Amino acid sequence: MNRGEILVADDDAAIRTVVAQALSRAGYEVRTTGTAATLWRWVQSGEGDLVVTDVVMPDENAFELLPRIKKLRPELPIVVMSAQNTFMTAIRASERGAYDYLPKPFDLKELVGIVGRALAEPKKRPDGPVGEEFEGMPLVGRSPAMQEIYRALARLMQTDLTVLINGESGTGKELVARALHDYGRRKKGPFVAINMAAIPRDLIESELFGHEKGAFTGATQRSAGRFEQAEGGTLFLDEIGDMPMEAQTRLLRVLQQGEYTTVGGRTPIKTNVRIVAATNKDLRILIQQGLFREDLYFRLNVVPLRLPPLRDRTEDIPDLVHYFFKQAAAEGLPQKYIETAGLERMKRYRWPGNIRELENLIRRLAALHPQEVVGEALIETELQTEAPRPVSTQPGATGKGTDPELESGQTLSASVEMHLARLFRDYGDGLPPPGLYHRIVREVEVPLISAALAATRGNQIKAAELLGLNRNTLRKKVNDLDIRLMRAPR
């Protein structure tokens, strides 16, 4: 049974063939072409119920053709395929009226599913703005994990839905929030960010909602809060898991009723802002601990986005390295490159600080090392310097090493102090991002447990006693942190 006619345009004959076969098996009539001119002629003639097209065609770019198609036949769904699978490709496809975007290579079953959903929806779809060019690349990476983020963002740009971004420190949560604002319907309004972990708990309500003169000691004049500053735009609530309960209750009222009162004020104030929140914590665990309101969680978690850590998207490292070197060069630092072996070594590193740690490394390489091409040896040295060093477990170790029973914490303390000093130095006159305590604990935990296991010759029961941990807790940490059981030499 004919379920509709699909027009497929791609200059690659092999792709045309496999796409046509998949759609034909699903019951669609399919016409294929290798040129944009033929596709445009078919559309002008009123043919086709849906278009599947590549971006780069031999005679015309599909992004130039899409606005003409949407103007002539606004109800015609268009699915865009592209091997240029960047964030901006997904945004351009969405802004030019595409129904969906598929990065190559893609699953044919997914394409058939998208086609089915597109044809089942009401024909009239609202048109987004077309013809606008974008500069810059707020998000970088071509990995499958990032493609899912790009596609989700493209669908969210022309909405005001509340978004909750979850991800480890340094994964780019604020970049995603800014992208939602800068390429969305509120881009002409302000983007205001507030970090809950960086503000004293007793001042958060005043920072968010503002205060009246005399509201508390030191309030000598009225002060506008972040909601007022973000009016008509986007308010980014970073580290939302650190928000005190009292402020959570006030925020819930805003999300429920669209209004708030200043600290010390009595008159409700209507607000028109889009809320984007972010956290590196599991809010569901905080709810169980009584530290976060469940009703607020569901108000914030309308659209959840989870950003992958860099260790789960290491194929993006070459693109990120190129991007950060380019940024450094634009700031006056020498242009540098990393040889292939060096990039491969970087892919094997765990990157506990994620993209922020990678960016710091690239800036350090650009600023401090004279060679234009950075080799594997220098990368190895830098990565060893970046990670806290395991304490010595050699029997009879001299100098500042700890003994096998870890009775002295001098080397560990010195390692942490050196790591902190380097961390603050990397940020110059500024401060590192919030979450420093948990980051340092996480980075120290691996060498500490490794040293305890080595000192006890791999005996987890003794190592747990040495560390003061329950042995089940230690076993879970060994598995979660992928710690290899070290044995001290006899």
N, C-alpha and C positions, 0 to 999 in steps of 0.2 A: 504494500500500500504506500502510495506517495505521500509523505508527510510534509512536503514542501521542497522548494528549489533552492539550492545553496550555490552561490557564486564563489569560486575559489581562485585567488590570484596569488601566484608566487613564481619567481623567475627560476626556481629550482624544480626541474621536472620530477625528480624523485619525490620531493615533498608533495607536489601536486598529486602524484599517483597515490601515495599512502593515505593522504587526507581524503581524497575522493573515494578510495576503497572503504575506508572506515565509515564515512558518511553514507555511502551507498548501502553498506551492510545494515546500517541503522534505519534504512527505509527512505532516505532522501534522494531526490534527483539532483545530480551534481553537474555543474559546468565549470571547466577550468580554463585558465589563461595564464600566460606568462608576462602580460603587459598591463599597465595601468590604463592605457588608452582603450583596450578592449573591455576591461571591467567598467569603465566610465560609460562606454557606448551601451552596454547591457543595462546599466542602471538607468540611463536616460530613456531607454526603451521600455522601462517598467518591469524588466525581468528580475527574477530572484526574490526570495523571501528573507534571505540573510546573506551577508557577505563575510567571507573569511579571507583576509588579505595580509600579505607580508608588508613590512614597512619599506624596505629598500627594493625598488623595482627599476628595471633598466631605463625606463622613459620618464618616470615621475615618482617622487617620494609619496608614500601613502598619506603622510601627514598633511601634504598639500592637497590631496584629493579628498580626504575625509570631510572638510568643511563644505565642499561643493555637493557631496553626496547628501550630507545632513540638511543642507538648505533645500535641495531638490526633493528629497524623500526623507523627511525627519523621522518617519516611523520605521525605517529600514535598520534592523540591528546590524552592527559591524563588529566582528571579532578580529583583533589585530594580533598578528604573530610577528616576532622579531628575534633575531640573534643578537641585536644590540640591547641586551637585557639589563638596562640600568634603571635607576630610580626615575630619571627624567623621561625615559621612554614610556614608562607606565603612566606618568603624569600627563605627557603630551597626548597619549592615546585617550585618556579619560577626558581631558579638556577639549579635545576635538570631537567628542561625542561617541567614542567607541563604547560598545556594550561591555566588552571585557578585553583583557590583554593576556596573551600567553607567551612567555619567554621560551625560545627554542633551546634545547629540545623539550618537548612536552609529551604528556601521556595522551594518546589518541582517545582513550575512554573519557578523559577530562574534557577534551574538545567536544566530543559527542554530547556529553552532559550539558556543557555550556550552550551549545546550539539548541538542545531541547528546551532548556529553561528560557532562553531568549525568545523562542517562537511561541512559548506558552504564555508569556507575559502580555499585558495590554500593549497594543501597538504604539500608542502615543507616549513618548518618553521626553522628559524635559531636556532642552538643549543647554549645554554648558557654553561658556564663552569660547570662541575659537579664534585662531589666528595669532595668539599671543606667544611670543618667544620667551624662553627662559634662559637665564644665565646662572652659572655656578652649578655645583653638585653637592647638595646638602648631605646626601647619604651615598656611600660608596660600597660597591660589592656586587658580584654577579652570582654568588652562591645560591642554591635553591632556597636556603633559609631566608636570605634577603629578598629573593624574588617574591616570596609570600608576603613579606612586609610591604614591599612596593605595591603589590596588587591591592592589599588591604587599604593602604593609604590613598591610593587612587580612588577607591570607592568611597572613602570617607571625606574627601576634600570638599565636596559640595553639600555637606551635612553639618548640623550643629550637635551631633550626638556626643555625649560624654565618653571619653576614652580613658582607660586605665592601662598604663604602660608598665610592664614588669620586666626587670632585668637586673643583672649584676651591676655593680658600680663600674663605670667606664664603658658601658656598652652603647652609649649614645642616646639615652632617653630624652634629654632636652633637645637634641637635634631632631628627633622624630616629632616632638611637640611643636618645634618651630616650623618644621616642614608642613604639618597640618595647618598651621596658621598662615604661613607665607604663601602657600599655594591654594588656600581655601577661600571661602566666601567672605571671611572676616579679615582678609589680608590688609585692607585699608585701615583697620582699627589697630589698637595697641596690642603688643604681646608683653605680658607682665608675668614674671616668674618669681616664686617665693619658695625657699628651701626650708622645710619645717625643722630639719635637724640643725640648721645654722642660727636659729632664733631662740632666745630664752623662752621657755614654756609660758611664763607669765606675760609675755609680750605678744604672743602669736595672735590672740584675738584682736588686739589693737592694730597689729600689722595687716591683718586680713580685712577687717571691717572699719578701721579708722576709729578715732575717739573724739569726744567733745572736750572743750576747755573745762578743766577742773574735774575730769572723770576720775583721775587718780593723781597721786603725788607726782609732780613733774609735768603734768599735762597743762602747760601754760597757754596753749592755743589749740584750736581745732586742727586735726590732722586727717588727711584722706587716707583710706586703706587701699589695699591692693585691688579689691573689688571695684572701688570707684575709679582707680587708675586704669583698670582694664575694660571699662565700660565700652561696649560695642566691639570688643576684640576677644582675646583669648587669655585666660588665667591658667598658668601652669603651676600646679601644686606638687612640687618635688618632695620625695621622701614622705609621702602622705602617712606612712605607718608610724611616724614620729609625732603626729599631731595629738595633743592632749585631748582627753575626753570632752572637756567643756567646749573646746573649739569644734570638735566633731559634731556636737549637738547643734551648734550654731550653723555649721556648714550644711548639715542635713536639712535645716529649715530653709536655707537658700535653695537647695536643689528641689525641695518639695513645693515651695511657695513662690520662688523667684523674687524674694525680698529679704532684707536684713536690717538690723539696727546697729548703729555705731555703739562703741563702748561709752556708756554714759548718756546715750541718746534714747529717745522714746518714739520717734516717728519712723515707721518702716520706710525703707528706701527700695524702690523697684530696681532690679538689676537685669542687664542684658549682656551676659558674657558666656563664652563657651568654656567649659571646664575640661582640662586635660590633667590627669593626675599620674604620678609615677612612684614606684617603690622598688627597692631591692630586697624587700622582705615578703614572706608569705602572709598575706593579710588574714587568711583563714586560720593560721596558727595563732595570730594575735587575737582573733575573735575568740578562739577557745580559751585563751589566757585572760580574757576579759579586758584586753587592751585596745580593742577596736570594735566599733559598733557594727553589728551585722547588717542593720538596715542601711547604714551609710555605704557599706561595701557594695550592696546590690545597686544602690543609686549611682555609684562611681563605675561599677563594672558593667556598664551598658555594652561597650565594645572593648574586650580585652585584647591587648597586643603584647606578645612576649618577645623581647629582643634576645637573639641568641648570643652567648658569649663568644669571644673571638676563637677559642679553642674548638668550637663547633662549626666554624666557617673559615678554616685556615686557607682555603683556596682563594679567599679575598685578600690575603696579605700582600701579594704583589701589587694589586690595584691600590690598596691603602698606602703602601710604601711610596709608590709613585705620586700619589696625591699629596702626601705630607711633605715629600721632598719638593714638590712643585710649590706648595705653600711657603716652605722655608726659603726657596729661591726668590719668591715674590717679595719677601721681607728683607732681601738683601744678602742672604746667606748663600754660599756656593752651591751650585747644582751638583748633586751626588747620585750615584747609582749603586745598587747592591748586586753582586754577581749571583748566578743561579744557585750555587752551593750555599751561599749565605742565606738566600731566601728559603731554601729547603730546611736549613737549620732553624730558621725562625718559625717554620711551620710545625716543627717538632716541640717547640716551647709551649708551655701551658698558658702563658699570658694571664696571670692572676689579676692584673690591673686592666685587662682587656684593651680596647682601642686607645684609651687614654695612655696606658703604659707604652703601647707601640708608638704613639705620636711623640711622647717624651724621648724615646730612644732615637727616633729619626731626627728630631731637632738636635739632640746631643751629637749624633754622628755628623750632621751638617755643620755644626758650630765648632766642634773641638778637634776633628780629625782632618788632616790635610788632603788625603788621597781622594781622587775623584770617584774611583771604583772601590767600594768597600768589599773586602773579602770575607770568607767564612771565619777565618781566625779572629778577626776583630769582632764579628758578630758573637762568636762563642765567648770571647772575653767580656763583652758588654752584657750578655745574658747571664753569665755567672755573677757579674757584679750586681745585676739587677735583683737577682733572687737572694734571699737570706741564705748564708752558708750553713750547712749542717755542722753541729758541734763535733769536735774530734772524739773518736771512740777508740783510738789506738791505745793499748796498754802502755803505760809508762810515758805517755805524751808529755812533752815539756812545754815551757812557755805558758800561754794562757788557755790551753785546751782543758776541757773538763775531764774528770776521771771517769772510769766506766760506770760508776754508780750515779753520775750527774749530781754529785753533792755540791758542786759550785756552779752558780749561774753566771759567772763573769763573762764567759765567751758569748753565751746567748744574749746577755744584756748588751754587750758591746756590739754584737751583730745588729740588734734591734736599733741601738743608738745610731750606728753608722747608716742603717737603712733610712731611718727617720731624717737624719741630717741631709742625706742625698735627696730624699723626697722633697723636703722644704726648699733645698737649693734649686731643684728643677723648676719650682714654681716661682722663682725669683722673689719679687716683692709681694706676690699674692699668697694665698693659702691653698693647700690641697683641698680637693672636694670633700664634702662630708662623708662620714662612714669610715674615718681613718682607723678607729679602734678595731672594728670588725675586720678590716682589710689586713692590718698588721697581725692580728690574731690568726687569721687564715694562713698568712704567708709564713708565720713562725711555726704553725702546728705541724706541718709536714716534716721539716728537719728535726723538730723536737721528738715526735713519735718515732721517726727513723732512728734517731740516736738511742732512744730508750730500748728499742727492739735490738739494736746492735749490742748494746751493753748487756742485755739479758740473753744474747745469742738466739734471738728469735722467739723466746718464750713469752707468749702474749699474756699469760697469767702474771708472771713476774713483772713484765713491763707495765701492766695495768696497775699493779701495786706500787711500782716505782713512781708512776705518774699521778697516782691517787684517783684513778678512774675505775669505773665498773668494767669488768673484762668484756661484757657484751657491747658496752659503749666503745671501747677501744677497737673491738673487732669490726664494728660498723664504720668507724673512722678509717681504719685500714682499707676497707673495701671502697668506701666512698671517695677517699683521697687517692686511691690507687697506689698505696705505699708498698714498695717491695720489701720483703723481710730481709734486713741486713744482718749479717753475722760478723761479730768481731773476730779477728784472727786469734787462734789459740797460741 
